[in-house]
Amino acid sequence: MNKRRDALKAMMTPINDASHTEHRHTKPVQKSGSLKAMGLSLQSLSDDADEAQALREQIASGEHIIQIEPDLIDVSFIRDRLDDINTDDFNLLKTSIEEHGQQVPILVRPNPHDDRRYQVAYGHRRLAALRSIGRPVKAIVRNLSDEDLIVAQGKENLERKDLSFIERALFAAKLEAHGIERNVLMAALAVHKGNLSTMIAVANSLPEDLIQVIGPAPRIGRPRWELLSQLLQEGDTPWREKVDLERLYRIDSDARFALILKSLSPRKSGPHVFALKSNEGLSYAQIEQANGKTKVTVNEALTPEFGQYLITHLPEIYAAYLRGEKSEPRIRKL
């Protein structure tokens, strides 16, 4: 009896929409072969379009690393380094990339003058090494304005902390000449306004060909570069005429700076010494002139009272000098 009542109750229960929907989902409509293939093709095209758009967005945000042939990459419009590729450090970098591959990508932007090419923000040495060994370059591509590029370039160099004073100074001077505002330079180089002004002043006071010949000089700080600038301004002979150029190109950058500084420094001559002798040929006093000073030394063992005599009469001698009562110094004849 109960079974009959339950069966009748089930027959009278309304159809449940959820269960009906679930039933339809569990039994998809069968497609013909041609419709199924067309659907897959459309889905593939849609996926490709989505991936292409994602790639464009990743490139625009700098999140994607791509490989670029080195011949398609141009250097930055402002270089921050002075060292060339003929150095031990560069050869070590090249060897490391040959053995272990490029571990750190460089940062580039689309070249604003040629949309088929790229321009480096930072990573010039890695680019040169990869170009030398003939390998493609791993790079982050980012849309950068000129100001964005130099800020990125400066920040990357700041993190490495391996740019010398003169490289940073020349970098700042070139950027200012290019029209970059000083507030952007302070952000790029992480320096205060006063320090930035000093760096630019030093770089602008030196011939660029001299800076290029010396190179980065990593151990040479601001004071010695300022001294070099002062010596150049005081001299009247071109620096190349004072330097042993053959020797210059055989030594490293710091040594080149030292050689040029020494070559431009005035030679210190020894003191001029004049001996005053009696008729008997005995030296009773000595006069020494050096660095704008004159010193008289009396041999008191030979003439014990002469020193006191000079002290007593020196005011009279000076007064006679002021009156113009000058005589030819005898010491010049000795």
C-alpha positions as CSV (number, residue, x, y, z in Angstrom):
1,M,0.0,0.0,0.0
2,N,2.8,2.4,1.0
3,K,4.7,1.6,-2.2
4,R,1.7,2.4,-4.3
5,R,1.2,5.7,-2.5
6,D,4.8,6.6,-3.0
7,A,4.7,5.8,-6.7
8,L,1.6,8.0,-7.1
9,K,3.3,10.9,-5.2
10,A,6.3,10.7,-7.5
11,M,4.1,10.8,-10.6
12,M,2.3,13.9,-9.2
13,T,5.5,15.9,-8.3
14,P,6.3,18.8,-10.7
15,I,9.4,18.5,-12.8
16,N,12.5,20.2,-11.1
17,D,14.2,22.8,-13.4
18,A,17.7,22.3,-11.8
19,S,17.6,18.6,-12.3
20,H,16.5,19.1,-15.9
21,T,19.3,21.5,-16.6
22,E,21.8,19.2,-15.0
23,H,20.5,16.4,-17.2
24,R,20.9,18.5,-20.3
25,H,24.5,19.4,-19.4
26,T,25.4,15.8,-18.9
27,K,24.3,14.9,-22.4
28,P,25.8,17.6,-24.8
29,V,24.3,17.9,-28.2
30,Q,26.4,15.9,-30.7
31,K,27.9,18.0,-33.6
32,S,28.6,16.9,-37.1
33,G,32.3,16.5,-38.0
34,S,32.4,19.8,-40.1
35,L,30.8,21.9,-37.4
36,K,33.2,20.5,-34.8
37,A,36.2,21.3,-37.0
38,M,35.0,24.8,-37.6
39,G,34.5,25.4,-33.9
40,L,38.0,24.2,-33.1
41,S,39.5,26.5,-35.8
42,L,37.6,29.5,-34.5
43,Q,38.7,28.7,-31.0
44,S,42.3,28.4,-32.2
45,L,42.1,31.8,-33.9
46,S,40.7,33.3,-30.8
47,D,43.4,31.8,-28.6
48,D,46.1,33.1,-31.0
49,A,44.6,36.6,-30.9
50,D,44.5,36.5,-27.1
51,E,48.1,35.4,-26.9
52,A,49.2,38.1,-29.4
53,Q,47.4,40.7,-27.4
54,A,48.9,39.4,-24.1
55,L,52.3,39.5,-25.7
56,R,51.8,43.1,-26.8
57,E,50.7,44.0,-23.3
58,Q,53.7,42.2,-21.8
59,I,56.1,43.9,-24.1
60,A,54.6,47.3,-23.4
61,S,54.9,46.7,-19.6
62,G,58.4,45.3,-19.9
63,E,57.3,41.9,-18.4
64,H,58.3,39.8,-21.3
65,I,61.8,38.8,-22.5
66,I,62.3,38.3,-26.2
67,Q,65.3,37.4,-28.3
68,I,66.6,40.0,-30.8
69,E,69.4,39.8,-33.3
70,P,72.2,42.2,-32.1
71,D,72.4,43.9,-35.4
72,L,68.9,45.3,-34.9
73,I,69.8,47.1,-31.7
74,D,71.4,50.5,-31.6
75,V,73.2,52.2,-28.7
76,S,71.6,54.8,-26.4
77,F,71.5,58.3,-27.6
78,I,73.6,59.1,-24.5
79,R,76.4,56.8,-23.5
80,D,77.2,56.4,-19.8
81,R,80.4,54.4,-20.1
82,L,83.9,55.3,-21.2
83,D,85.5,51.9,-21.2
84,D,86.0,50.2,-24.5
85,I,85.7,46.5,-25.3
86,N,89.5,45.9,-25.2
87,T,89.6,45.3,-21.5
88,D,90.1,42.2,-19.3
89,D,86.7,42.8,-17.7
90,F,85.0,42.7,-21.1
91,N,86.8,39.5,-22.1
92,L,85.7,37.9,-18.8
93,L,82.1,38.9,-19.5
94,K,82.3,37.5,-23.0
95,T,83.8,34.2,-21.7
96,S,81.0,34.0,-19.1
97,I,78.3,34.4,-21.7
98,E,79.9,31.9,-24.0
99,E,80.0,29.3,-21.2
100,H,76.8,30.0,-19.2
101,G,74.7,32.0,-21.6
102,Q,73.2,35.5,-21.0
103,Q,71.8,35.5,-17.5
104,V,70.5,39.0,-17.3
105,P,68.5,40.6,-20.1
106,I,69.2,44.1,-21.4
107,L,66.5,46.8,-21.6
108,V,65.6,48.3,-25.0
109,R,62.9,50.4,-26.5
110,P,61.6,50.6,-30.0
111,N,63.9,53.0,-31.9
112,P,62.0,56.2,-32.2
113,H,63.6,56.9,-35.6
114,D,63.1,53.4,-37.1
115,D,60.3,51.1,-35.9
116,R,62.1,48.1,-37.3
117,R,65.0,48.6,-34.8
118,Y,65.6,48.9,-31.1
119,Q,67.6,51.2,-28.9
120,V,69.4,50.2,-25.6
121,A,68.6,51.8,-22.3
122,Y,71.1,49.7,-20.4
123,G,73.2,46.7,-21.2
124,H,75.7,48.0,-23.7
125,R,78.5,45.7,-22.7
126,R,76.3,42.6,-22.8
127,L,75.1,43.7,-26.2
128,A,78.7,44.2,-27.4
129,A,79.7,40.8,-26.0
130,L,76.8,39.0,-27.7
131,R,77.4,40.8,-30.9
132,S,81.1,39.7,-30.7
133,I,80.2,36.0,-30.3
134,G,77.3,36.0,-32.7
135,R,74.4,35.2,-30.4
136,P,70.9,36.7,-30.2
137,V,70.2,39.1,-27.3
138,K,67.7,38.5,-24.5
139,A,66.0,41.8,-24.0
140,I,63.1,43.4,-22.3
141,V,61.3,45.7,-24.7
142,R,59.6,48.7,-23.1
143,N,58.1,51.9,-24.6
144,L,60.2,54.6,-23.1
145,S,60.4,58.4,-23.6
146,D,63.9,59.9,-23.7
147,E,63.4,60.9,-20.0
148,D,62.2,57.4,-19.1
149,L,65.2,55.9,-20.9
150,I,67.8,58.0,-19.1
151,V,66.2,57.5,-15.7
152,A,66.2,53.7,-16.3
153,Q,69.8,53.9,-17.5
154,G,70.8,55.9,-14.4
155,K,68.9,53.7,-12.0
156,E,70.5,50.5,-13.3
157,N,73.9,52.0,-13.1
158,L,73.2,53.3,-9.6
159,E,72.3,49.8,-8.5
160,R,75.6,48.4,-9.9
161,K,77.5,51.2,-8.3
162,D,80.4,50.7,-10.8
163,L,80.3,53.9,-12.7
164,S,83.3,56.2,-11.9
165,F,83.0,59.9,-11.0
166,I,83.9,61.1,-14.5
167,E,81.5,58.7,-16.2
168,R,78.7,60.0,-14.1
169,A,79.8,63.6,-14.6
170,L,80.1,63.3,-18.4
171,F,76.8,61.4,-18.5
172,A,75.1,64.3,-16.6
173,A,76.7,67.0,-18.8
174,K,75.7,65.3,-22.0
175,L,72.1,64.9,-20.8
176,E,71.8,68.5,-19.9
177,A,73.2,69.5,-23.2
178,H,70.6,67.3,-24.8
179,G,67.9,69.3,-23.0
180,I,67.1,67.1,-20.1
181,E,66.0,69.0,-17.0
182,R,68.1,68.9,-13.9
183,N,65.3,67.4,-11.7
184,V,65.3,64.4,-14.1
185,L,69.1,64.2,-13.8
186,M,68.9,64.2,-10.0
187,A,66.5,61.3,-10.2
188,A,68.5,59.4,-12.7
189,L,71.8,59.8,-10.8
190,A,70.4,60.0,-7.3
191,V,72.4,63.1,-6.4
192,H,71.6,66.4,-4.8
193,K,71.4,69.6,-6.7
194,G,74.8,70.9,-5.5
195,N,76.6,67.7,-6.3
196,L,75.0,67.6,-9.7
197,S,76.2,71.1,-10.5
198,T,79.7,70.3,-9.5
199,M,79.8,67.1,-11.6
200,I,78.5,69.0,-14.7
201,A,81.0,71.9,-14.1
202,V,83.9,69.5,-13.9
203,A,82.9,67.6,-17.0
204,N,82.3,70.8,-19.0
205,S,85.7,72.2,-18.0
206,L,87.6,69.3,-19.5
207,P,88.2,68.5,-23.2
208,E,86.1,65.5,-24.1
209,D,88.9,64.0,-26.1
210,L,91.1,64.0,-23.0
211,I,88.4,62.3,-21.0
212,Q,88.0,59.6,-23.7
213,V,91.7,59.0,-23.7
214,I,91.9,58.6,-19.9
215,G,88.8,56.5,-19.7
216,P,86.8,55.8,-16.6
217,A,89.6,56.0,-14.1
218,P,87.6,54.2,-11.4
219,R,90.0,55.1,-8.5
220,I,90.1,58.8,-9.3
221,G,87.6,61.0,-7.5
222,R,86.3,64.5,-7.9
223,P,89.2,66.5,-6.2
224,R,91.8,65.1,-8.6
225,W,89.7,65.7,-11.6
226,E,89.2,69.3,-10.4
227,L,93.0,69.6,-10.1
228,L,93.5,68.4,-13.6
229,S,91.0,70.9,-14.9
230,Q,92.8,73.7,-13.0
231,L,96.2,72.7,-14.5
232,L,94.7,72.6,-18.0
233,Q,93.3,76.1,-17.6
234,E,96.6,77.5,-16.2
235,G,98.7,75.9,-19.0
236,D,99.2,77.4,-22.4
237,T,100.4,74.2,-24.2
238,P,98.0,71.6,-25.6
239,W,98.0,68.6,-23.3
240,R,99.0,66.1,-26.1
241,E,102.3,68.0,-26.5
242,K,103.2,67.4,-22.9
243,V,102.3,63.7,-22.6
244,D,104.2,60.6,-23.8
245,L,101.4,59.3,-25.9
246,E,103.2,56.1,-26.8
247,R,103.5,55.2,-23.1
248,L,100.0,56.4,-22.4
249,Y,98.3,53.8,-24.5
250,R,100.2,50.9,-22.8
251,I,98.8,51.5,-19.3
252,D,95.4,51.2,-17.6
253,S,93.0,54.0,-17.1
254,D,94.0,55.1,-13.6
255,A,97.7,55.1,-14.6
256,R,96.8,57.2,-17.7
257,F,95.2,59.8,-15.4
258,A,98.3,59.8,-13.2
259,L,100.6,60.2,-16.1
260,I,98.7,63.1,-17.6
261,L,98.3,64.9,-14.2
262,K,102.1,64.6,-13.7
263,S,102.9,65.8,-17.2
264,L,100.7,68.9,-16.7
265,S,102.0,69.7,-13.2
266,P,104.7,72.4,-13.0
267,R,108.0,70.8,-12.3
268,K,109.3,71.6,-8.8
269,S,112.8,72.9,-9.0
270,G,115.1,72.5,-6.0
271,P,116.0,75.6,-3.9
272,H,118.5,78.1,-5.2
273,V,121.4,78.2,-2.6
274,F,124.0,81.0,-2.6
275,A,127.0,80.7,-0.3
276,L,128.6,83.9,1.1
277,K,132.3,83.6,1.5
278,S,135.0,85.8,3.1
279,N,138.1,86.8,1.3
280,E,139.7,83.8,2.8
281,G,137.1,81.5,1.1
282,L,135.3,80.7,4.3
283,S,131.5,80.4,4.1
284,Y,130.1,82.7,6.8
285,A,126.5,82.6,5.6
286,Q,124.1,80.9,3.2
287,I,121.1,82.2,1.4
288,E,118.4,79.8,0.2
289,Q,115.5,80.8,-2.2
290,A,112.6,78.5,-2.8
291,N,108.8,78.8,-3.3
292,G,108.9,82.6,-3.1
293,K,110.8,82.7,0.2
294,T,114.4,83.6,1.1
295,K,116.2,82.2,4.1
296,V,119.5,83.4,5.5
297,T,121.6,81.0,7.6
298,V,124.6,82.5,9.4
299,N,127.5,80.4,10.4
300,E,127.8,81.7,14.0
301,A,130.7,79.4,14.7
302,L,132.7,81.5,12.2
303,T,131.0,84.9,12.7
304,P,129.3,84.8,16.1
305,E,128.2,88.4,16.0
306,F,127.1,88.7,12.3
307,G,123.6,87.3,12.9
308,Q,122.9,89.9,15.6
309,Y,124.2,92.6,13.3
310,L,121.7,91.6,10.6
311,I,118.8,91.5,13.1
312,T,119.8,95.0,14.3
313,H,120.2,96.6,10.9
314,L,117.5,94.7,8.9
315,P,115.0,97.6,9.5
316,E,117.4,100.1,8.0
317,I,118.1,97.8,5.1
318,Y,114.4,97.5,4.4
319,A,113.8,101.2,4.7
320,A,116.6,101.8,2.2
321,Y,115.0,99.3,-0.1
322,L,111.7,101.2,0.1
323,R,113.4,104.5,-0.7
324,G,114.8,102.9,-3.9
325,E,118.4,102.7,-2.7
326,K,118.9,99.4,-4.4
327,S,122.2,97.9,-5.3
328,E,123.0,94.9,-7.4
329,P,122.8,91.9,-5.1
330,R,126.3,90.5,-4.6
331,I,124.9,87.0,-4.2
332,R,123.9,86.9,-7.9
333,K,127.6,87.2,-8.8
334,L,128.7,84.4,-6.6
